[in-house]
Amino acid sequence: MDPAVRRLALTVIVGALAVVFDTTIVSVALNDLARGLHASLATIQWVSTAYLLALFATIPIAGWAQSRLGGKRLWIAALSTFLLGSVLCALAWNAGSLIAFRVVQGVGGGIMMPLVVTLVMQAAKGRNPGRVMAAVTLPTALGPILGPVLGGVILELADWRRLFVVNIPFCLVGILLARRNLPDDRPAPDSPHPRLDVTGLLLLSPGVVAVIYGLSRVEGGTGFADAEVLVPLLGGIGLLGAFTVRSLTRKAGKGALVNLRLFRHRALASSATLGFLAGITLYGAMFLLPLYLQQVRGEDALGAGLLLIPQGVGLLLARTVAGTYTDRLGPRPVALVGFAVVAAATVPFALVTAGTSTYLLMAALFVRGFGMGTATIPLTGAAYAGLAHHEIPDASIITRVAQQVGGSVGIAVLAVVVQHTAAGAHTPTAPTALADGFGEAFWWSVAVTAVAVPLCLLLPGRPKPQAAAAPAADEAGAVVLDRSAR
């Protein structure tokens, strides 16, 4: 990797670690937050829900904001916003204030997450996308390994406020590195300022938020037929449908908040679809596994976090291997092998009982994590094949939203499967009935992953040797990623 790209990747990784660790740490601390703030679990759930909704509401404006401010200034502003939110969360005096300050964090995080990939891919100019994405996905790999364990240790040794203090060093160092290492790419003073697509924003952001909110209520309701789920879900789908029609009917997609005409590129369309399915598989399992370990195996939060380490280790180790082979063989075969491995490694969890060997499950988790890392790295890199420099921000938003919506769908569907299977048993509170419910949900996860395997054939294949040497340029002078993949 080019040294300048490596420095830029390291810079954005440091800042992104704050967002990833914050999400995984807080996920294991809801019970402690409820006790510490004297609030019900129903109320304290909004600490996570409000953060996610704010994050999704701001993701769509990342592309417009970058074109208006430049990547460097936008990154520093977003990271500073996340830092402010972290400090305020540590100073929260009740549940309401903590929820409000988590919204501030979500606003910063929503801008940062698509910008991480955009900045690095634009700097790399299409060279070595596998290795580049292996570097960029480091926070995603470290989060599942260190986040739950770090959260458990903090809660053992200190109070819940320290959960948010952990973010501060990452943010401060990330801001200093960004000031030094990110290129000054602010628009020229005499360049035309892009107008914000206000109508598109009023359709897309509330639509995504409504869908995510509706799906998040499935776990605590009576399923998809519950009005609390159905009303926001259908309303959100309607708003997204209106945004889709509006974006596709605008001339060449110009002026739209997110240019959906980019789906004409098969690489982006297939990557976004597979990212949606990967979100179901990854986030759905992340929802199921801690619950299985705690409700069926009797582990506490720290014990469940420790048992999940093998999956994170497998994910971490897959980065270098997947990145190297993606650049050598192309995204298609690497993603196909990765999804096949994930499907096979999920089968043991579909066969779980209350007495299944812990060592067997930990070995399966390691293999599953390795498969997920192998599958997701080529997906992210392939999404940008054939795109011009100015199209990369829109592609980052599309792939990010697809994966996150897939994760919410996976959690919602698998939660319903567990509830209905366990409720149908004669003794729904018995470990055997619960194990059967989790087993059924894992079979669903296996099925979704199996569907993704043949779809991997739509991804780009091996690049032509001469295309790797230098990127082409479009007629406007913007760098274009390799269009020559077979």
C-alpha positions in Angstrom: 0.0 0.0 0.0 1.2 3.5 -0.8 2.7 5.2 2.3 0.4 8.2 2.0 -2.6 5.9 1.8 -1.4 3.9 4.8 -1.0 7.1 6.9 -4.5 8.2 5.9 -6.0 4.8 6.7 -4.3 4.8 10.2 -5.6 8.3 10.8 -9.3 7.4 10.2 -9.0 4.1 11.9 -8.0 5.7 15.2 -11.1 7.9 15.1 -13.4 5.1 13.9 -12.2 2.9 16.9 -14.0 5.4 19.2 -17.3 4.8 17.4 -17.0 1.0 17.2 -15.9 0.5 20.8 -18.6 2.8 22.0 -21.3 0.7 20.3 -20.0 -2.7 21.5 -19.2 -1.5 25.0 -22.6 0.1 25.7 -24.4 -3.0 24.3 -23.3 -5.1 27.4 -24.0 -2.3 29.9 -27.8 -1.7 29.8 -28.5 -3.5 33.0 -25.9 -1.5 34.9 -27.1 1.7 33.3 -30.7 1.0 34.4 -29.5 0.4 38.0 -27.1 3.4 38.1 -29.7 5.8 36.7 -32.7 4.3 38.5 -34.6 3.7 35.3 -36.5 0.8 33.8 -35.0 -1.4 31.1 -37.7 -0.2 28.7 -36.4 3.4 29.2 -32.7 2.6 29.2 -33.1 0.7 25.9 -33.4 4.1 24.3 -29.7 4.7 25.1 -28.9 2.3 22.3 -32.0 3.0 20.1 -31.7 6.8 20.1 -28.0 6.5 19.2 -28.7 4.2 16.3 -31.6 6.4 15.0 -29.4 9.5 15.1 -26.7 7.6 13.3 -29.0 6.5 10.5 -30.6 10.0 10.2 -27.2 11.6 9.4 -25.6 9.0 7.2 -27.4 10.2 4.0 -26.0 13.8 4.3 -22.3 12.6 4.4 -21.8 12.9 0.7 -23.3 16.4 0.4 -21.4 17.6 3.4 -18.1 16.3 2.0 -18.6 18.1 -1.3 -19.4 21.3 0.6 -16.7 21.3 3.3 -14.1 18.8 2.1 -13.2 15.5 3.6 -10.7 16.8 6.1 -12.8 19.5 7.7 -15.9 17.2 7.7 -14.0 14.4 9.4 -12.6 16.7 12.1 -16.0 18.2 12.7 -17.7 14.8 12.9 -15.1 13.4 15.3 -15.3 16.6 17.4 -19.1 16.2 17.6 -18.6 12.6 18.7 -16.1 13.7 21.3 -18.5 16.3 22.7 -21.2 13.7 22.9 -18.9 11.3 24.8 -18.0 14.0 27.3 -21.6 14.9 27.8 -22.6 11.2 28.3 -20.0 10.8 31.0 -21.6 13.9 32.8 -25.2 12.8 32.3 -27.3 13.1 35.5 -30.3 10.9 34.5 -31.6 8.6 31.8 -33.2 11.4 29.8 -30.0 13.4 29.6 -28.0 10.3 28.7 -30.4 9.5 25.9 -30.2 13.1 24.6 -26.4 13.1 24.7 -26.3 9.7 22.9 -28.1 11.5 20.0 -25.2 13.9 19.8 -22.8 11.0 19.6 -25.0 9.4 16.9 -24.9 12.6 14.7 -21.1 12.5 14.7 -20.9 8.7 14.2 -23.4 8.8 11.3 -21.1 11.1 9.3 -17.9 9.3 10.2 -18.8 5.7 9.3 -19.4 6.2 5.5 -16.6 8.8 5.4 -14.0 6.3 6.7 -14.3 4.2 3.5 -14.8 7.2 1.2 -11.6 9.0 2.2 -9.4 6.0 2.0 -10.8 4.7 -1.3 -10.5 8.1 -2.9 -6.9 8.4 -1.8 -6.1 4.8 -3.0 -7.4 5.7 -6.5 -8.5 2.1 -7.2 -5.1 0.5 -6.4 -5.0 -2.7 -4.2 -8.7 -2.4 -3.0 -8.4 -5.7 -1.1 -5.5 -4.6 1.0 -7.0 -1.1 1.5 -10.3 -2.6 2.8 -8.4 -5.0 5.0 -6.9 -2.0 6.7 -10.1 0.1 6.9 -12.0 -2.8 8.5 -9.6 -3.1 11.4 -12.0 -1.3 13.8 -14.8 -3.7 12.8 -12.6 -6.6 13.6 -11.3 -5.2 16.9 -14.7 -4.1 18.2 -16.2 -7.6 18.7 -13.0 -8.8 20.3 -12.2 -6.0 22.8 -15.5 -4.1 23.2 -17.6 -6.5 25.3 -14.6 -7.5 27.4 -13.5 -3.9 27.9 -17.1 -3.0 28.9 -17.3 -5.9 31.4 -13.9 -5.0 32.9 -14.9 -1.3 33.3 -18.2 -2.2 35.0 -16.3 -4.6 37.3 -13.8 -1.9 38.4 -15.6 1.4 38.0 -19.0 3.0 37.4 -20.8 3.3 34.1 -19.5 6.8 33.3 -16.1 5.4 32.5 -17.7 3.6 29.5 -17.8 7.0 27.7 -14.5 8.3 29.1 -12.8 5.5 27.1 -13.7 7.3 23.9 -12.0 10.6 24.7 -8.3 9.5 24.0 -9.3 8.0 20.7 -11.1 11.2 19.7 -8.3 13.5 20.8 -5.5 11.5 19.1 -7.7 11.1 16.0 -8.3 14.8 15.7 -4.5 15.6 16.0 -3.7 12.9 13.4 -6.4 14.2 11.0 -5.0 17.8 11.2 -1.6 16.5 10.3 -2.2 13.6 7.8 -5.5 14.3 5.9 -5.1 16.3 2.7 -6.7 19.7 2.6 -9.4 19.0 0.0 -11.7 21.9 0.7 -13.5 23.2 -2.4 -12.1 26.2 -4.2 -13.7 29.5 -3.2 -14.9 30.1 -6.7 -16.3 26.6 -7.2 -20.1 26.2 -7.3 -21.5 25.1 -4.0 -23.7 22.0 -4.3 -27.3 22.6 -3.0 -28.7 20.3 -0.4 -31.5 18.1 -1.7 -33.9 19.1 1.1 -36.8 17.1 -0.3 -34.7 14.0 -0.7 -33.4 14.5 2.9 -36.9 14.7 4.2 -37.8 11.5 2.5 -34.6 9.4 2.9 -33.5 10.1 6.5 -37.0 9.7 8.1 -37.6 6.7 5.9 -34.5 4.9 7.1 -35.1 5.9 10.7 -38.7 4.7 10.6 -37.7 1.3 9.1 -34.9 0.8 11.7 -37.2 1.9 14.5 -40.0 -0.4 13.4 -37.6 -3.4 13.1 -36.1 -2.6 16.5 -39.5 -2.9 18.2 -40.1 -6.5 16.9 -38.1 -8.0 19.8 -40.3 -6.5 22.4 -43.6 -6.8 20.7 -45.8 -9.5 19.4 -44.0 -9.8 16.0 -44.4 -7.9 12.7 -48.2 -7.6 13.1 -47.9 -5.3 16.1 -49.0 -1.8 15.3 -45.9 -0.4 17.0 -43.9 -2.3 14.4 -46.1 -2.2 11.4 -46.9 1.6 11.3 -43.3 2.9 11.3 -42.2 0.1 9.1 -44.8 0.7 6.3 -44.4 4.5 6.7 -40.6 4.2 6.3 -40.9 1.9 3.3 -43.3 4.4 1.7 -40.8 7.3 2.2 -38.0 5.2 0.8 -40.1 4.3 -2.2 -40.8 7.9 -2.8 -37.1 8.8 -2.5 -36.2 6.0 -4.9 -38.6 7.2 -7.6 -37.5 10.8 -7.1 -33.8 9.9 -7.4 -34.2 7.7 -10.4 -36.3 10.3 -12.3 -33.8 13.2 -11.8 -31.7 13.7 -14.9 -28.5 11.5 -14.5 -29.2 11.4 -10.8 -27.8 14.9 -10.4 -28.9 16.9 -7.5 -30.3 13.9 -5.6 -29.1 13.4 -2.0 -27.9 9.9 -3.0 -27.5 9.0 -6.6 -29.4 5.7 -6.9 -28.6 5.5 -10.6 -25.2 4.1 -9.5 -27.1 0.7 -9.2 -26.5 0.4 -13.0 -23.0 -0.7 -12.0 -23.3 -4.5 -11.4 -20.4 -4.4 -9.0 -22.2 -1.9 -6.7 -25.6 -3.5 -7.0 -24.3 -7.0 -6.2 -22.1 -5.7 -3.4 -25.0 -3.8 -1.8 -27.3 -6.9 -2.0 -24.7 -9.2 -0.5 -23.9 -6.5 2.1 -27.6 -6.6 3.1 -27.5 -10.4 3.4 -24.1 -10.2 5.3 -25.8 -7.7 7.7 -28.5 -10.3 8.4 -25.9 -13.0 9.0 -23.4 -10.9 11.0 -25.7 -8.7 13.2 -28.4 -11.4 13.6 -25.8 -13.8 15.0 -24.3 -11.0 17.2 -27.8 -10.7 18.6 -28.4 -14.4 19.1 -25.0 -15.6 20.4 -24.8 -13.4 23.7 -28.4 -14.3 24.5 -27.8 -18.0 23.9 -24.7 -17.9 26.2 -26.6 -16.1 28.9 -30.1 -17.6 28.8 -29.2 -21.2 27.9 -25.6 -21.6 29.2 -26.0 -19.3 32.3 -23.1 -17.0 31.5 -22.9 -13.4 32.8 -22.2 -10.4 30.5 -18.4 -10.7 31.0 -18.4 -14.5 30.5 -20.4 -14.2 27.3 -18.0 -11.5 26.1 -15.0 -13.7 26.7 -16.6 -16.7 25.0 -17.2 -14.5 21.9 -13.5 -13.6 21.5 -12.7 -16.5 19.1 -15.2 -15.1 16.5 -13.4 -11.7 16.7 -10.0 -13.3 16.5 -11.1 -15.2 13.3 -12.4 -12.0 11.9 -9.1 -10.2 12.6 -6.9 -12.9 11.2 -9.0 -13.0 7.9 -8.2 -9.4 7.1 -4.7 -9.9 5.6 -5.5 -13.2 3.8 -8.8 -11.9 2.3 -7.2 -8.6 1.3 -4.2 -10.3 -0.5 -6.3 -12.8 -2.3 -8.9 -10.2 -3.3 -6.2 -8.2 -5.1 -4.8 -11.4 -6.7 -7.9 -13.3 -7.6 -10.7 -10.7 -7.6 -13.6 -10.3 -5.2 -15.8 -13.1 -6.6 -14.0 -16.3 -5.5 -12.9 -14.8 -2.1 -16.5 -13.8 -1.2 -17.9 -17.1 -2.4 -15.5 -19.1 -0.2 -16.2 -16.7 2.7 -20.0 -17.1 2.6 -19.7 -20.9 2.2 -17.5 -21.1 5.3 -19.9 -18.9 7.3 -22.8 -21.2 6.3 -20.9 -24.3 7.3 -19.7 -22.9 10.6 -23.2 -21.7 11.6 -24.6 -25.2 11.3 -23.2 -26.3 14.8 -25.2 -23.5 16.4 -28.4 -24.7 14.7 -27.8 -28.1 16.4 -27.1 -26.7 19.8 -28.5 -28.2 23.0 -28.2 -27.0 26.6 -25.3 -29.4 27.0 -23.4 -28.7 23.7 -19.6 -28.6 24.3 -18.3 -25.1 24.9 -15.0 -25.9 23.1 -16.9 -27.0 20.0 -18.9 -23.8 19.9 -15.7 -21.7 20.4 -14.0 -23.5 17.5 -17.1 -23.0 15.4 -17.0 -19.3 16.4 -13.4 -18.9 15.3 -14.1 -20.5 11.9 -17.3 -18.4 11.5 -15.4 -15.2 12.3 -12.7 -16.1 9.7 -15.4 -16.7 7.1 -17.2 -13.4 7.8 -13.9 -11.5 7.5 -13.2 -13.3 4.3 -16.6 -12.5 2.9 -17.0 -8.9 3.9 -13.6 -7.5 2.8 -14.0 -8.2 -0.9 -17.6 -7.0 -0.8 -16.6 -3.5 0.3 -13.8 -3.2 -2.2 -15.8 -4.5 -5.1 -18.6 -1.9 -4.5 -16.3 0.8 -5.9 -15.1 -0.9 -9.1 -15.9 1.2 -12.1 -16.9 4.3 -10.1 -15.5 7.8 -10.7 -13.9 9.8 -7.8 -17.0 11.9 -7.2 -19.3 8.8 -7.1 -17.5 7.1 -4.2 -19.3 9.1 -1.4 -22.7 8.0 -2.7 -21.5 4.4 -3.0 -20.3 4.5 0.6 -23.7 5.6 1.8 -25.5 3.0 -0.3 -23.4 0.1 1.0 -23.5 1.3 4.6 -27.2 1.7 4.7 -27.7 -1.7 3.0 -25.6 -3.5 5.6 -27.2 -1.7 8.6 -30.7 -2.3 7.4 -29.9 -5.9 6.8 -28.6 -6.1 10.3 -31.8 -4.7 11.7 -33.9 -7.1 9.5 -31.8 -10.0 10.8 -32.2 -9.1 14.4 -35.9 -8.6 14.0 -36.6 -11.8 12.1 -34.4 -14.0 14.3 -35.9 -12.5 17.5 -39.4 -13.5 16.3 -38.2 -17.0 15.4 -36.7 -17.5 18.9 -39.8 -16.1 20.7 -42.3 -18.2 18.7 -40.3 -21.4 18.9 -39.8 -21.1 22.6 -43.4 -20.0 23.2 -44.7 -23.0 21.3 -43.0 -25.4 23.7 -44.8 -26.8 26.7 -42.2 -25.3 29.1 -40.9 -22.2 27.4 -38.6 -21.3 30.3 -36.8 -24.6 30.3 -33.2 -24.6 28.9 -34.2 -27.3 26.3 -37.1 -25.2 24.9 -34.9 -22.1 24.7 -32.1 -24.1 23.0 -34.6 -25.3 20.5 -35.7 -21.7 19.8 -32.1 -20.6 19.2 -31.4 -23.6 17.1 -34.4 -22.8 14.8 -33.1 -19.2 14.5 -29.7 -20.3 13.6 -31.1 -22.5 10.8 -32.6 -19.3 9.4 -29.2 -17.7 9.5 -27.7 -20.7 7.7 -30.4 -20.4 5.0 -29.8 -16.6 4.4 -26.0 -17.3 4.1 -26.6 -20.1 1.7 -28.7 -17.7 -0.5 -25.7 -15.4 -0.6 -23.3 -18.0 -1.9 -24.5 -18.2 -5.6 -25.0 -14.4 -5.6 -21.3 -14.0 -5.2 -20.9 -15.0 -8.8 -22.2 -11.6 -9.8 -19.2 -9.9 -8.2 -16.2 -8.8 -10.4 -13.7 -11.5 -11.2 -9.9 -11.4 -11.6 -8.7 -8.0 -12.8 -6.6 -7.8 -15.9 -2.9 -7.5 -15.0 -2.3 -4.2 -16.8 -5.3 -2.6 -15.0 -3.6 -2.9 -11.7 -0.7 -0.8 -12.7 -2.4 2.5 -13.0 -6.0 3.8 -12.7 -7.7 5.3 -15.7 -9.1 8.8 -15.7 -12.6 9.8 -16.8 -13.2 12.6 -19.2 -13.5 15.2 -16.3 -10.1 14.2 -15.0 -11.4 12.3 -12.0 -9.7 9.0 -11.1 -11.8 5.9 -12.0 -11.4 2.6 -10.3 -10.6 -0.5 -12.4 -13.3 -1.2 -14.9 -11.7 -4.2 -16.4 -12.7 -6.9 -14.0 -14.0 -9.9 -15.8 
